[in-house]
Amino acid sequence: MKIQQYIMQHKNQLTFITGIFIIFAGIAQFVFMERLVYQSFLIIASIIGVLPIFLQAYQALKVRVLSIDLLVTIAVFGAFLIGEYNESAIVTFLFLFGSFLERKTLEKTRTAIQSLTRMAPKSALKILDDGTSETVEIEAIAKDDRLLVKTGGQVPVDGVIDEGEGYLDEASVTGESKQRKKGKGDDVFAGTFLDNGTLKIKTKKVGEDTTFGKIIELVEEAQDSKSSAERFIDKFAKYYTPLVLILSLIVGILTQDVRLAITILVLGCPGALVIGVPVSNVAGIGSGAKDGILIKGGEVIDSFSKVDTL
C-alpha cells in the first residue's frame, strides 16, 4: 500500500522522468547511433510510466470498471511483447502528460477561485452604542449590526443604507462598470466599493450568505457540474475500452497477426479525447473566475458555444 501511495503521490515526477528517458533514448539513437542504449532507455521509460497507469487500472477493476487506463496498460504490455519499446514509452508518457496537464489546469482554477475569495472583505468598521466605531473581523458581524463605510472603503456585508449617500462601484457583483448613486433605504452588497461618500448601513446578510459569498460558492460548484459532452465522454469511455479489446482480439484471431492486434490496441488509446473535454471546461470556468466572470458549469459553456448573437 505504501508503494502504491508513493507512486500515485509522485505522478508528476514520474511523468518528468519518463520524458527525460525518452529524450535520452532519442539522443542515443540519432546522435550516437547506440541502438542498445536507445532500447534500454525506452524500456526504463515504459516501466516507470506504466506504473501509475497500471495502479489506476487495477483500482478501477476492483470496482468492476474497464477504464481507459486498462486499455493503455494492456497496449503497453503488448508493445513490449512485440519489441516496440518506442510505442510503449510514448503512449505512457502522453497519457501521463495529459493527466499532468489536467491537474495543472485544476490547480490554476483553484488559484483563480482563491483570488476571488481574497476579494471578499475581511473586516468592517462596527458602530458601537456610544456612536464610535472600531475595526472588527467580518466573522464578528451579526445581522442588524450597524457599520460605517468611508470613501474608498469596501462594503463588508449585504445590507441597507441607514444614513448617508454615495456612489458605489458594484462591478464585482453586477458586472456593471457605471457607478450607482445610492442613499437611505437602498440595498448595498458585500464586495462592492464606495467610491465617494460616507454610509452607515444596517447588516442584512454576512459571510457565505452574502451575494458575493454566493458567487464564490457558485464558481466552486460549477467545477463539479458536467456538460453534455462530458457525460457523453463518460459513457463513451465505459464502452470504448471493451470494444477496442474485443476488436483487437478478433483481428488477432482472424489474421493470426499478433503485431497487428497489438497495434490496434496502441492506436486505440484515446487519452486526448477523454481528458480534453473536462480540461477545457475547467480551464474556461477558471479563466472566467480570474476575470470576474461567473460561469455556472460546463453545461453553460456548451450552451454558449451555440450562441451567435448577444
C-alpha positions in Angstrom: 0.0 0.0 0.0 2.8 2.4 0.9 4.5 1.8 -2.5 1.1 2.4 -4.3 0.6 5.7 -2.4 4.2 6.8 -3.1 3.8 6.1 -6.8 0.4 7.9 -7.0 1.7 10.9 -5.0 4.7 11.3 -7.3 2.9 11.0 -10.7 4.3 14.4 -11.8 7.9 13.4 -11.1 7.4 10.0 -12.8 6.0 11.8 -15.9 9.1 14.1 -15.9 11.4 11.1 -15.5 9.7 9.2 -18.3 10.0 12.2 -20.6 13.8 12.6 -19.8 14.5 8.9 -20.6 12.7 9.3 -23.9 14.8 12.3 -24.7 18.0 10.4 -23.7 16.8 7.5 -25.9 16.5 9.8 -28.9 20.0 11.3 -28.3 21.5 7.7 -28.0 19.8 6.6 -31.3 20.1 9.7 -33.5 23.3 11.2 -32.2 25.5 8.3 -31.0 23.8 5.5 -33.1 23.6 3.3 -29.9 20.7 1.0 -30.6 21.1 -1.0 -27.4 21.2 2.1 -25.2 18.2 3.5 -27.1 16.1 0.5 -26.4 17.3 0.3 -22.8 16.2 3.9 -22.1 12.8 3.3 -23.7 12.3 0.1 -21.7 13.0 2.0 -18.5 10.7 4.9 -19.6 7.9 2.4 -20.3 8.2 0.6 -16.9 8.3 3.9 -15.0 5.4 5.4 -17.0 3.1 2.4 -16.8 3.3 2.0 -13.0 0.7 4.7 -12.1 -1.5 3.8 -15.1 -1.5 0.2 -14.1 -2.4 1.1 -10.5 -5.3 3.2 -11.7 -6.5 0.4 -13.9 -6.2 -2.1 -11.0 -8.3 0.2 -8.7 -10.9 0.6 -11.4 -11.1 -3.2 -11.9 -11.7 -3.7 -8.2 -15.0 -1.9 -8.7 -15.6 -3.7 -12.0 -14.9 -0.8 -14.3 -13.0 -1.3 -17.5 -11.2 2.0 -17.7 -9.1 3.7 -20.3 -6.1 3.0 -18.0 -6.7 -0.7 -18.5 -6.6 -0.3 -22.3 -3.3 1.7 -22.1 -1.8 -0.9 -19.7 -2.6 -3.8 -22.0 -1.4 -1.8 -25.0 2.0 -1.1 -23.3 2.4 -4.8 -22.3 1.5 -5.8 -25.9 4.1 -3.3 -27.3 6.6 -4.9 -25.0 5.8 -8.4 -26.4 6.5 -7.3 -30.0 9.5 -5.3 -29.1 8.0 -1.9 -29.9 9.5 -0.1 -26.9 9.3 3.3 -28.5 5.5 2.9 -28.8 5.1 1.8 -25.2 7.2 4.6 -23.9 5.5 7.3 -25.9 2.0 6.1 -25.2 2.6 6.0 -21.4 4.3 9.4 -21.5 1.5 11.1 -23.5 -1.2 9.6 -21.2 0.7 10.7 -18.1 1.4 14.1 -19.6 -2.3 14.5 -20.3 -3.1 13.8 -16.7 -0.4 16.2 -15.6 -2.0 19.0 -17.7 -5.4 18.2 -16.2 -4.0 18.5 -12.7 -2.2 21.8 -13.5 -5.4 23.2 -15.0 -7.3 22.3 -11.8 -4.6 23.9 -9.7 -4.9 27.0 -11.9 -8.6 27.0 -11.4 -8.3 26.7 -7.6 -5.9 29.6 -7.6 -8.4 31.7 -9.6 -11.1 30.8 -7.0 -8.7 31.7 -4.2 -8.1 35.1 -5.8 -11.8 35.6 -6.0 -12.1 34.6 -2.3 -9.4 37.1 -1.4 -11.6 39.8 -2.9 -14.1 39.2 -0.2 -14.0 41.7 2.7 -12.1 40.5 5.8 -13.0 43.3 8.3 -15.5 46.1 9.0 -16.0 49.3 10.9 -18.7 48.4 13.5 -20.6 51.4 15.0 -20.8 50.9 18.8 -23.6 52.0 21.2 -21.8 55.2 22.1 -21.6 56.3 18.4 -17.9 55.5 18.0 -16.6 52.8 15.6 -14.0 50.1 15.8 -12.5 47.6 13.3 -13.7 44.0 13.8 -13.3 40.8 11.9 -16.0 40.0 9.4 -16.9 36.8 11.4 -17.8 39.0 14.4 -20.6 40.9 12.4 -24.1 39.8 13.1 -27.5 40.6 11.5 -28.8 44.1 12.3 -25.3 45.4 13.3 -24.7 48.9 12.1 -21.5 49.5 10.1 -19.6 52.5 8.8 -18.2 52.6 5.3 -16.0 55.5 4.3 -14.9 56.8 0.9 -12.7 54.2 -0.8 -13.8 51.5 1.6 -15.3 48.1 0.7 -18.8 47.3 1.7 -18.3 44.3 4.1 -21.8 42.8 4.2 -25.2 42.8 2.3 -27.3 45.5 4.0 -29.4 48.5 3.7 -28.3 52.2 3.9 -29.4 53.7 7.2 -27.7 57.1 6.9 -25.7 58.9 4.1 -25.4 58.6 0.4 -22.6 57.9 -2.1 -21.5 56.5 -5.4 -20.9 52.7 -5.4 -18.8 50.6 -7.8 -20.7 47.3 -8.0 -18.8 45.8 -10.9 -17.6 42.8 -8.7 -21.3 41.8 -8.2 -23.3 43.0 -11.1 -20.6 43.4 -13.8 -21.9 47.0 -14.4 -18.9 49.4 -14.8 -21.0 52.5 -14.2 -21.2 53.7 -10.6 -24.5 53.9 -8.9 -25.7 56.6 -6.6 -27.4 55.2 -3.5 -29.0 56.7 -0.4 -31.0 55.9 2.6 -33.2 52.8 2.2 -31.1 51.4 -0.8 -29.6 47.9 -0.7 -25.8 47.5 -0.8 -23.8 44.3 -1.5 -20.6 42.9 0.1 -17.5 43.2 -2.1 -18.6 46.5 -3.7 -16.6 49.7 -3.2 -17.8 53.1 -2.0 -16.1 55.5 -4.5 -17.4 58.7 -3.0 -19.4 59.5 0.2 -19.9 58.1 3.6 -22.5 55.4 4.6 -23.9 53.9 7.7 -25.5 50.6 6.8 -27.6 48.0 8.7 -26.5 44.4 8.2 -28.8 42.0 6.5 -26.5 39.1 5.4 -22.9 38.2 6.3 -20.2 35.8 5.1 -21.3 33.0 2.8 -24.9 34.3 2.8 -24.0 37.5 1.0 -24.4 37.9 -2.7 -20.6 37.9 -3.1 -20.3 34.7 -1.0 -22.9 33.0 -3.2 -20.9 34.0 -6.3 -17.8 32.2 -4.9 -19.9 29.2 -3.9 -21.4 29.0 -7.4 -18.0 29.2 -9.1 -16.8 26.3 -6.8 -19.9 24.2 -7.6 -19.6 24.9 -11.3 -16.4 22.8 -11.5 -18.3 19.8 -10.4 -21.2 20.1 -12.9 -20.8 18.2 -16.1 -21.7 19.3 -19.6 -23.5 17.0 -22.1 -20.1 16.5 -23.8 -18.5 15.3 -20.6 -21.5 13.0 -19.9 -21.1 11.5 -23.4 -17.3 11.0 -22.8 -18.0 9.2 -19.6 -20.4 6.8 -21.3 -18.0 6.6 -24.3 -15.1 5.5 -22.0 -17.2 2.9 -20.3 -18.0 1.0 -23.6 -14.9 2.0 -25.7 -12.3 0.0 -23.7 -14.0 -3.4 -24.0 -14.9 -2.6 -27.7 -11.2 -2.0 -28.6 -10.1 -5.1 -26.6 -12.7 -7.3 -28.4 -11.8 -5.7 -31.8 -8.1 -6.3 -31.4 -8.8 -9.9 -30.2 -11.0 -10.6 -33.3 -8.3 -9.1 -35.6 -5.6 -11.2 -33.9 -7.7 -14.4 -34.3 -8.7 -13.7 -37.9 -5.3 -12.6 -39.2 -3.1 -14.6 -36.9 -1.0 -11.4 -36.7 -0.2 -10.5 -33.1 1.6 -7.4 -34.1 -1.4 -6.0 -35.9 -3.7 -6.8 -33.0 -1.4 -5.0 -30.6 -1.1 -2.1 -33.0 -4.9 -1.6 -32.8 -4.6 -1.6 -29.0 -1.9 1.1 -29.1 -3.7 3.2 -31.7 -7.0 2.8 -29.8 -5.8 4.7 -26.7 -8.0 7.8 -26.7 -6.3 9.7 -23.9 -6.6 13.1 -25.5 -10.4 12.6 -26.1 -11.2 11.5 -22.6 -9.1 14.3 -21.0 -9.8 17.1 -23.4 -13.4 18.0 -22.6 -13.1 18.3 -18.7 -9.8 20.1 -19.0 -11.2 22.7 -21.5 -14.3 23.2 -19.3 -12.4 23.6 -16.1 -10.0 26.0 -17.9 -12.9 28.0 -19.1 -14.5 28.3 -15.7 -11.2 29.1 -14.1 -10.4 31.8 -16.7 -13.8 33.3 -16.1 -13.4 33.4 -12.4 -10.0 35.0 -12.8 -11.5 37.8 -14.8 -14.5 38.2 -12.5 -16.9 36.3 -14.8 -19.2 33.7 -13.3 -19.7 30.6 -15.5 -22.2 28.3 -13.8 -20.8 25.0 -15.1 -19.8 23.1 -18.2 -23.4 23.0 -19.4 -23.4 26.8 -19.7 -20.1 26.7 -21.7 -21.7 24.2 -24.0 -24.8 26.4 -24.5 -22.6 29.5 -25.2 -20.8 27.6 -27.9 -24.1 27.7 -29.9 -24.8 31.4 -29.3 -24.3 33.6 -32.4 -25.9 36.9 -31.1 -25.6 38.8 -27.7 
